[in-house]
Amino acid sequence: MTFNKIKKEYERLARLYNEAVKSLDHLYSAKKRVGKSLLDLLDRG
């Protein structure tokens, strides 16, 4: 494999990794928001 091919493949993998990390961040913050809402409801109830 040429250096350019390796570089392209690396950049593609880096993009996929960044997308995955962003998705996990969104999931985590959504989970925290839902958890907080449930706790608020329980406190009021």
N, CA, C and O atoms as CSV, one atom per row, in Angstrom:
chain,resi,resn,atom,element,x,y,z
A,1,MET,N,N,0.839,-1.201,0.000
A,1,MET,CA,C,0.000,0.000,0.000
A,1,MET,C,C,0.872,1.248,0.000
A,1,MET,O,O,1.888,1.314,0.691
A,2,THR,N,N,0.461,2.220,-0.775
A,2,THR,CA,C,1.213,3.467,-0.810
A,2,THR,C,C,0.892,4.293,0.419
A,2,THR,O,O,-0.107,4.067,1.101
A,3,PHE,N,N,1.761,5.257,0.686
A,3,PHE,CA,C,1.556,6.128,1.843
A,3,PHE,C,C,0.222,6.853,1.753
A,3,PHE,O,O,-0.482,6.989,2.754
A,4,ASN,N,N,-0.132,7.325,0.544
A,4,ASN,CA,C,-1.396,8.053,0.375
A,4,ASN,C,C,-2.599,7.184,0.705
A,4,ASN,O,O,-3.551,7.647,1.334
A,5,LYS,N,N,-2.559,5.925,0.281
A,5,LYS,CA,C,-3.680,5.025,0.587
A,5,LYS,C,C,-3.797,4.820,2.088
A,5,LYS,O,O,-4.896,4.832,2.642
A,6,ILE,N,N,-2.662,4.634,2.740
A,6,ILE,CA,C,-2.667,4.437,4.192
A,6,ILE,C,C,-3.220,5.688,4.873
A,6,ILE,O,O,-4.028,5.605,5.798
A,7,LYS,N,N,-2.766,6.847,4.394
A,7,LYS,CA,C,-3.219,8.110,4.978
A,7,LYS,C,C,-4.724,8.283,4.808
A,7,LYS,O,O,-5.413,8.686,5.745
A,8,LYS,N,N,-5.238,7.978,3.610
A,8,LYS,CA,C,-6.677,8.094,3.358
A,8,LYS,C,C,-7.470,7.177,4.279
A,8,LYS,O,O,-8.478,7.576,4.861
A,9,GLU,N,N,-6.995,5.938,4.400
A,9,GLU,CA,C,-7.679,4.968,5.247
A,9,GLU,C,C,-7.674,5.432,6.708
A,9,GLU,O,O,-8.676,5.308,7.412
A,10,TYR,N,N,-6.534,5.968,7.149
A,10,TYR,CA,C,-6.427,6.467,8.517
A,10,TYR,C,C,-7.408,7.606,8.748
A,10,TYR,O,O,-8.077,7.650,9.781
A,11,GLU,N,N,-7.498,8.538,7.784
A,11,GLU,CA,C,-8.426,9.661,7.931
A,11,GLU,C,C,-9.866,9.181,7.975
A,11,GLU,O,O,-10.682,9.720,8.723
A,12,ARG,N,N,-10.184,8.159,7.169
A,12,ARG,CA,C,-11.543,7.614,7.162
A,12,ARG,C,C,-11.872,7.009,8.526
A,12,ARG,O,O,-12.953,7.235,9.070
A,13,LEU,N,N,-10.932,6.239,9.072
A,13,LEU,CA,C,-11.145,5.630,10.379
A,13,LEU,C,C,-11.256,6.691,11.471
A,13,LEU,O,O,-12.065,6.557,12.389
A,14,ALA,N,N,-10.450,7.739,11.374
A,14,ALA,CA,C,-10.506,8.812,12.363
A,14,ALA,C,C,-11.878,9.488,12.337
A,14,ALA,O,O,-12.435,9.814,13.385
A,15,ARG,N,N,-12.427,9.700,11.114
A,15,ARG,CA,C,-13.765,10.297,10.991
A,15,ARG,C,C,-14.819,9.398,11.626
A,15,ARG,O,O,-15.686,9.875,12.358
A,16,LEU,N,N,-14.747,8.099,11.346
A,16,LEU,CA,C,-15.712,7.161,11.914
A,16,LEU,C,C,-15.623,7.168,13.436
A,16,LEU,O,O,-16.638,7.151,14.131
A,17,TYR,N,N,-14.394,7.194,13.940
A,17,TYR,CA,C,-14.192,7.205,15.389
A,17,TYR,C,C,-14.805,8.462,16.005
A,17,TYR,O,O,-15.477,8.394,17.034
A,18,ASN,N,N,-14.564,9.620,15.361
A,18,ASN,CA,C,-15.124,10.872,15.876
A,18,ASN,C,C,-16.643,10.845,15.875
A,18,ASN,O,O,-17.276,11.317,16.820
A,19,GLU,N,N,-17.235,10.292,14.810
A,19,GLU,CA,C,-18.694,10.180,14.751
A,19,GLU,C,C,-19.210,9.305,15.895
A,19,GLU,O,O,-20.201,9.638,16.544
A,20,ALA,N,N,-18.526,8.187,16.131
A,20,ALA,CA,C,-18.941,7.274,17.192
A,20,ALA,C,C,-18.862,7.959,18.547
A,20,ALA,O,O,-19.766,7.817,19.371
A,21,VAL,N,N,-17.785,8.702,18.781
A,21,VAL,CA,C,-17.622,9.401,20.059
A,21,VAL,C,C,-18.731,10.434,20.248
A,21,VAL,O,O,-19.289,10.574,21.336
A,22,LYS,N,N,-19.045,11.164,19.152
A,22,LYS,CA,C,-20.125,12.154,19.235
A,22,LYS,C,C,-21.450,11.489,19.570
A,22,LYS,O,O,-22.215,11.993,20.392
A,23,SER,N,N,-21.718,10.354,18.929
A,23,SER,CA,C,-22.968,9.632,19.180
A,23,SER,C,C,-23.044,9.187,20.631
A,23,SER,O,O,-24.092,9.295,21.267
A,24,LEU,N,N,-21.925,8.683,21.156
A,24,LEU,CA,C,-21.911,8.248,22.544
A,24,LEU,C,C,-22.139,9.427,23.485
A,24,LEU,O,O,-22.845,9.300,24.485
A,25,ASP,N,N,-21.542,10.570,23.164
A,25,ASP,CA,C,-21.757,11.769,23.980
A,25,ASP,C,C,-23.227,12.153,23.999
A,25,ASP,O,O,-23.779,12.475,25.052
A,26,HIS,N,N,-23.866,12.119,22.816
A,26,HIS,CA,C,-25.294,12.451,22.732
A,26,HIS,C,C,-26.109,11.474,23.566
A,26,HIS,O,O,-26.991,11.882,24.321
A,27,LEU,N,N,-25.814,10.182,23.429
A,27,LEU,CA,C,-26.548,9.174,24.189
A,27,LEU,C,C,-26.370,9.394,25.681
A,27,LEU,O,O,-27.331,9.309,26.446
A,28,TYR,N,N,-25.145,9.676,26.092
A,28,TYR,CA,C,-24.865,9.854,27.513
A,28,TYR,C,C,-25.606,11.069,28.069
A,28,TYR,O,O,-26.200,10.998,29.145
A,29,SER,N,N,-25.572,12.180,27.339
A,29,SER,CA,C,-26.252,13.369,27.856
A,29,SER,C,C,-27.764,13.183,27.824
A,29,SER,O,O,-28.465,13.684,28.702
A,30,ALA,N,N,-28.273,12.472,26.828
A,30,ALA,CA,C,-29.709,12.203,26.785
A,30,ALA,C,C,-30.098,11.333,27.978
A,30,ALA,O,O,-31.123,11.571,28.618
A,31,LYS,N,N,-29.278,10.325,28.275
A,31,LYS,CA,C,-29.547,9.438,29.400
A,31,LYS,C,C,-29.540,10.231,30.704
A,31,LYS,O,O,-30.380,10.011,31.576
A,32,LYS,N,N,-28.580,11.162,30.833
A,32,LYS,CA,C,-28.522,11.982,32.044
A,32,LYS,C,C,-29.762,12.838,32.175
A,32,LYS,O,O,-30.322,12.968,33.264
A,33,ARG,N,N,-30.208,13.442,31.032
A,33,ARG,CA,C,-31.407,14.292,31.068
A,33,ARG,C,C,-32.627,13.484,31.476
A,33,ARG,O,O,-33.424,13.929,32.303
A,34,VAL,N,N,-32.777,12.292,30.896
A,34,VAL,CA,C,-33.926,11.442,31.218
A,34,VAL,C,C,-33.872,11.041,32.688
A,34,VAL,O,O,-34.887,11.076,33.383
A,35,GLY,N,N,-32.694,10.664,33.155
A,35,GLY,CA,C,-32.537,10.286,34.562
A,35,GLY,C,C,-32.909,11.433,35.485
A,35,GLY,O,O,-33.575,11.228,36.500
A,36,LYS,N,N,-32.480,12.642,35.137
A,36,LYS,CA,C,-32.781,13.803,35.958
A,36,LYS,C,C,-34.288,14.073,35.961
A,36,LYS,O,O,-34.853,14.396,37.006
A,37,SER,N,N,-34.937,13.946,34.815
A,37,SER,CA,C,-36.382,14.161,34.729
A,37,SER,C,C,-37.118,13.167,35.619
A,37,SER,O,O,-38.056,13.529,36.330
A,38,LEU,N,N,-36.680,11.906,35.571
A,38,LEU,CA,C,-37.322,10.884,36.396
A,38,LEU,C,C,-37.146,11.200,37.877
A,38,LEU,O,O,-38.085,11.057,38.661
A,39,LEU,N,N,-35.950,11.627,38.258
A,39,LEU,CA,C,-35.719,11.973,39.663
A,39,LEU,C,C,-36.592,13.147,40.084
A,39,LEU,O,O,-37.139,13.158,41.186
A,40,ASP,N,N,-36.721,14.150,39.191
A,40,ASP,CA,C,-37.572,15.302,39.492
A,40,ASP,C,C,-39.017,14.858,39.703
A,40,ASP,O,O,-39.682,15.309,40.636
A,41,LEU,N,N,-39.495,13.976,38.836
A,41,LEU,CA,C,-40.874,13.481,38.962
A,41,LEU,C,C,-41.059,12.741,40.282
A,41,LEU,O,O,-42.067,12.924,40.966
A,42,LEU,N,N,-40.086,11.907,40.638
A,42,LEU,CA,C,-40.178,11.147,41.880
A,42,LEU,C,C,-40.165,12.084,43.086
A,42,LEU,O,O,-40.886,11.862,44.059
A,43,ASP,N,N,-39.344,13.132,43.019
A,43,ASP,CA,C,-39.289,14.090,44.125
A,43,ASP,C,C,-40.635,14.782,44.308
A,43,ASP,O,O,-41.093,14.968,45.436
A,44,ARG,N,N,-41.266,15.161,43.203
A,44,ARG,CA,C,-42.553,15.850,43.277
A,44,ARG,C,C,-43.662,14.911,43.727
A,44,ARG,O,O,-44.519,15.276,44.532
A,45,GLY,N,N,-43.629,13.690,43.190
A,45,GLY,CA,C,-44.689,12.735,43.473
A,45,GLY,C,C,-44.691,12.329,44.911
A,45,GLY,O,O,-45.525,11.524,45.325
